[in-house]
Amino acid sequence: AVVSTQSTGSLYMLIEDLWYWILDRGGDKLDINFTDAVMILKNIKISRGWSPVSEEFVERLDNPSANENLKNFRKALKEAKSLIGDGGVRISSRDGYCIRTILVENDGKIAFDYSPSDAGACQPCQQAGRCGFLLKLSRSSDSEQFKMKLCYAEPEYRNQNLHLHDNFIFPQRMHVMLTGINGNRFSFPLSWEGEPVIDENYNILRWGRHRFSVRSQTGSQTGGRSVYEYDWQPADKAKFEVYYCTD
């Protein structure tokens, strides 16, 4: 079922959920007027006070089977000017990460840096190091569940030659995605998928409808109607991306 707008925190999340709902329906033509559907999105956006999404975000949503319904949805979104804005920026992680490495061996730190001008800052930054932020994954002692949080500890930033503008960077403005799986450029949603869960042998990561086998020797990729599975070679890496709303 499509997630309710009450549990959805941004237009990014709502569009993603509709995108994957359409993908789950398969390749048959849906009896949907996408222009009318996008008009409903406009009304929800206004009533919730949400920021628009970037056109790049719409372009990079994955359509693995060249689904015609998704093509029509993407076209309708791009034609809806009030849903697409300039007040956002895509910030990629410095490095690519193996899922198992980031969760188990690297203390769960993901480093991002950005240019102040790209992020919409009015004044150039005079501080030492790069403007950026750290996202940390942590697991509670009695649970397999991981949480992703913005790091505020200054020593962590010094170790990465970064500094945080905590008067500008806010977690509620972030929309996190994973990109570069098996070398493709498309992005996969994580923000509304809940907390990632890994099995006790650190072999399988489940993140919402996504299931990663992080010790696979096949490197193949398959998709199902409800669960999307990715088998990675141990050395395969992907990047985390944050779409950041600046307005």
LUMVEX-563846 format. One record per residue (C-alpha): residue in one letter; x, y negated, z negated. Coordinates in steps of 0.1 Angstrom, whole numbers. Example, Ala and Ser with C-alpha at 12.3 -4.5 7.8 and 13.67 -1.06 7.14 Angstrom:
BEGIN
+--------+-------+-------+-------+
: drenlo :  east : north :    up :
+--------+-------+-------+-------+
:      a :   123 :    45 :   -78 :
:      s :   137 :    11 :   -71 :
+--------+-------+-------+-------+
END
This chain:
BEGIN
+--------+-------+-------+-------+
: drenlo :  east : north :    up :
+--------+-------+-------+-------+
:      a :     0 :     0 :     0 :
:      v :    11 :   -36 :     6 :
:      v :    24 :   -52 :   -26 :
:      s :     0 :   -78 :   -41 :
:      t :     9 :  -114 :   -39 :
:      q :     7 :  -115 :   -77 :
:      s :    38 :   -93 :   -79 :
:      t :    55 :  -110 :   -50 :
:      g :    79 :  -139 :   -58 :
:      s :    86 :  -155 :   -24 :
:      l :    76 :  -156 :    12 :
:      y :   107 :  -135 :    20 :
:      m :    93 :  -107 :    -1 :
:      l :    58 :  -108 :    13 :
:      i :    71 :  -108 :    49 :
:      e :    94 :   -79 :    41 :
:      d :    66 :   -59 :    26 :
:      l :    43 :   -65 :    55 :
:      w :    72 :   -56 :    79 :
:      y :    77 :   -22 :    63 :
:      w :    40 :   -16 :    60 :
:      i :    37 :   -20 :    97 :
:      l :    68 :     2 :   103 :
:      d :    52 :    29 :    82 :
:      r :    21 :    30 :   104 :
:      g :    42 :    44 :   133 :
:      g :    43 :    35 :   169 :
:      d :     5 :    34 :   177 :
:      k :    -9 :     0 :   185 :
:      l :   -25 :   -15 :   154 :
:      d :   -58 :   -33 :   155 :
:      i :   -43 :   -65 :   141 :
:      n :   -44 :  -100 :   155 :
:      f :    -9 :  -111 :   143 :
:      t :   -17 :  -148 :   149 :
:      d :   -46 :  -145 :   125 :
:      a :   -24 :  -125 :   100 :
:      v :     3 :  -152 :   101 :
:      m :   -24 :  -179 :    94 :
:      i :   -32 :  -159 :    62 :
:      l :     5 :  -160 :    53 :
:      k :     5 :  -198 :    58 :
:      n :   -24 :  -202 :    33 :
:      i :    -7 :  -179 :     8 :
:      k :    26 :  -199 :    12 :
:      i :     8 :  -232 :     5 :
:      s :   -12 :  -219 :   -25 :
:      r :    19 :  -204 :   -41 :
:      g :    41 :  -233 :   -34 :
:      w :    67 :  -211 :   -17 :
:      s :    96 :  -223 :     4 :
:      p :    98 :  -213 :    41 :
:      v :   121 :  -185 :    53 :
:      s :   150 :  -190 :    77 :
:      e :   146 :  -180 :   113 :
:      e :   178 :  -159 :   110 :
:      f :   160 :  -138 :    83 :
:      v :   132 :  -130 :   107 :
:      e :   156 :  -122 :   135 :
:      r :   176 :   -97 :   114 :
:      l :   147 :   -77 :   100 :
:      d :   153 :   -41 :   112 :
:      n :   131 :   -26 :   139 :
:      p :   149 :     8 :   145 :
:      s :   124 :    22 :   169 :
:      a :   116 :    -9 :   190 :
:      n :    81 :    -9 :   175 :
:      e :    58 :   -30 :   196 :
:      n :    37 :   -40 :   166 :
:      l :    68 :   -54 :   149 :
:      k :    78 :   -72 :   180 :
:      n :    44 :   -89 :   180 :
:      f :    47 :   -97 :   143 :
:      r :    81 :  -112 :   148 :
:      k :    69 :  -133 :   177 :
:      a :    40 :  -146 :   157 :
:      l :    62 :  -155 :   127 :
:      k :    87 :  -174 :   149 :
:      e :    58 :  -194 :   165 :
:      a :    45 :  -204 :   130 :
:      k :    67 :  -234 :   125 :
:      s :    54 :  -240 :    89 :
:      l :    68 :  -206 :    79 :
:      i :   102 :  -212 :    93 :
:      g :   124 :  -238 :    78 :
:      d :   160 :  -252 :    77 :
:      g :   161 :  -253 :    39 :
:      g :   179 :  -220 :    35 :
:      v :   213 :  -204 :    40 :
:      r :   225 :  -168 :    44 :
:      i :   255 :  -161 :    21 :
:      s :   274 :  -128 :    27 :
:      s :   295 :  -110 :     1 :
:      r :   332 :  -114 :     5 :
:      d :   338 :   -77 :    10 :
:      g :   320 :   -47 :    22 :
:      y :   312 :   -21 :    -5 :
:      c :   306 :    16 :    -7 :
:      i :   275 :    20 :   -27 :
:      r :   291 :    45 :   -51 :
:      t :   321 :    22 :   -55 :
:      i :   301 :    -9 :   -64 :
:      l :   279 :    10 :   -89 :
:      v :   305 :    33 :  -105 :
:      e :   341 :    23 :   -99 :
:      n :   342 :   -15 :   -94 :
:      d :   323 :   -25 :  -126 :
:      g :   294 :   -36 :  -104 :
:      k :   307 :   -71 :   -94 :
:      i :   298 :   -86 :   -61 :
:      a :   315 :  -118 :   -51 :
:      f :   300 :  -145 :   -28 :
:      d :   315 :  -177 :   -17 :
:      y :   301 :  -205 :     5 :
:      s :   309 :  -240 :    19 :
:      p :   291 :  -268 :     0 :
:      s :   280 :  -283 :    33 :
:      d :   265 :  -250 :    45 :
:      a :   246 :  -247 :    12 :
:      g :   230 :  -282 :    15 :
:      a :   252 :  -300 :   -11 :
:      c :   253 :  -337 :    -6 :
:      q :   288 :  -342 :   -19 :
:      p :   321 :  -323 :   -12 :
:      c :   333 :  -302 :   -42 :
:      q :   365 :  -313 :   -59 :
:      q :   369 :  -282 :   -82 :
:      a :   396 :  -257 :   -79 :
:      g :   389 :  -224 :   -61 :
:      r :   359 :  -216 :   -39 :
:      c :   323 :  -225 :   -46 :
:      g :   305 :  -192 :   -52 :
:      f :   287 :  -168 :   -75 :
:      l :   290 :  -133 :   -89 :
:      l :   262 :  -108 :   -90 :
:      k :   267 :   -80 :  -116 :
:      l :   252 :   -46 :  -117 :
:      s :   249 :   -31 :  -151 :
:      r :   234 :     1 :  -165 :
:      s :   220 :     4 :  -200 :
:      s :   234 :    32 :  -222 :
:      d :   202 :    51 :  -223 :
:      s :   190 :    48 :  -187 :
:      e :   201 :    55 :  -152 :
:      q :   185 :    22 :  -141 :
:      f :   207 :    -6 :  -129 :
:      k :   200 :   -43 :  -132 :
:      m :   214 :   -70 :  -109 :
:      k :   220 :  -104 :  -126 :
:      l :   238 :  -136 :  -119 :
:      c :   270 :  -138 :  -139 :
:      y :   277 :  -170 :  -159 :
:      a :   310 :  -159 :  -176 :
:      e :   338 :  -184 :  -166 :
:      p :   367 :  -159 :  -169 :
:      e :   350 :  -136 :  -144 :
:      y :   350 :  -165 :  -119 :
:      r :   386 :  -175 :  -125 :
:      n :   396 :  -139 :  -117 :
:      q :   379 :  -142 :   -84 :
:      n :   392 :  -178 :   -76 :
:      l :   356 :  -189 :   -77 :
:      h :   336 :  -215 :   -97 :
:      l :   298 :  -216 :  -103 :
:      h :   276 :  -246 :   -98 :
:      d :   250 :  -236 :  -124 :
:      n :   231 :  -269 :  -117 :
:      f :   226 :  -258 :   -81 :
:      i :   227 :  -219 :   -80 :
:      f :   196 :  -203 :   -95 :
:      p :   187 :  -166 :   -94 :
:      q :   150 :  -173 :   -87 :
:      r :   160 :  -189 :   -54 :
:      m :   179 :  -158 :   -42 :
:      h :   167 :  -131 :   -19 :
:      v :   191 :  -101 :   -18 :
:      m :   195 :   -78 :    11 :
:      l :   219 :   -51 :    23 :
:      t :   234 :   -52 :    58 :
:      g :   258 :   -35 :    80 :
:      i :   247 :     1 :    73 :
:      n :   264 :    24 :    98 :
:      g :   278 :    -7 :   116 :
:      n :   245 :   -23 :   126 :
:      r :   236 :   -60 :   120 :
:      f :   202 :   -55 :   106 :
:      s :   192 :   -62 :    70 :
:      f :   174 :   -40 :    46 :
:      p :   153 :   -54 :    17 :
:      l :   163 :   -49 :   -20 :
:      s :   147 :   -77 :   -39 :
:      w :   112 :   -63 :   -44 :
:      e :   123 :   -26 :   -44 :
:      g :   128 :   -25 :   -81 :
:      e :   159 :   -14 :   -99 :
:      p :   183 :    10 :   -83 :
:      v :   186 :    45 :   -98 :
:      i :   215 :    69 :   -93 :
:      d :   216 :   106 :  -102 :
:      e :   238 :   119 :  -129 :
:      n :   265 :   131 :  -105 :
:      y :   266 :    97 :   -87 :
:      n :   258 :   114 :   -54 :
:      i :   223 :   100 :   -46 :
:      l :   212 :    64 :   -50 :
:      r :   175 :    56 :   -48 :
:      w :   166 :    20 :   -44 :
:      g :   128 :    17 :   -38 :
:      r :   120 :    34 :    -6 :
:      h :   157 :    36 :     4 :
:      r :   177 :    67 :    -5 :
:      f :   214 :    68 :     0 :
:      s :   235 :    99 :     0 :
:      v :   269 :    85 :    -9 :
:      r :   290 :   116 :    -5 :
:      s :   276 :   129 :    28 :
:      q :   300 :   142 :    54 :
:      t :   276 :   137 :    83 :
:      g :   271 :   100 :    87 :
:      s :   237 :   105 :   102 :
:      q :   207 :    82 :    96 :
:      t :   171 :    91 :    96 :
:      g :   139 :    73 :    88 :
:      g :   106 :    86 :    74 :
:      r :    72 :    71 :    71 :
:      s :    76 :    64 :    33 :
:      v :   113 :    70 :    25 :
:      y :   143 :    58 :    46 :
:      e :   174 :    80 :    42 :
:      y :   210 :    70 :    49 :
:      d :   238 :    95 :    48 :
:      w :   271 :    78 :    45 :
:      q :   307 :    89 :    50 :
:      p :   326 :    83 :    17 :
:      a :   345 :    54 :    34 :
:      d :   314 :    37 :    49 :
:      k :   307 :     2 :    37 :
:      a :   280 :   -23 :    38 :
:      k :   277 :   -59 :    27 :
:      f :   252 :   -76 :     4 :
:      e :   236 :  -108 :    16 :
:      v :   217 :  -135 :    -2 :
:      y :   192 :  -157 :    15 :
:      y :   193 :  -188 :    -7 :
:      c :   164 :  -213 :    -7 :
:      t :   179 :  -248 :    -9 :
:      d :   147 :  -268 :    -8 :
+--------+-------+-------+-------+
END
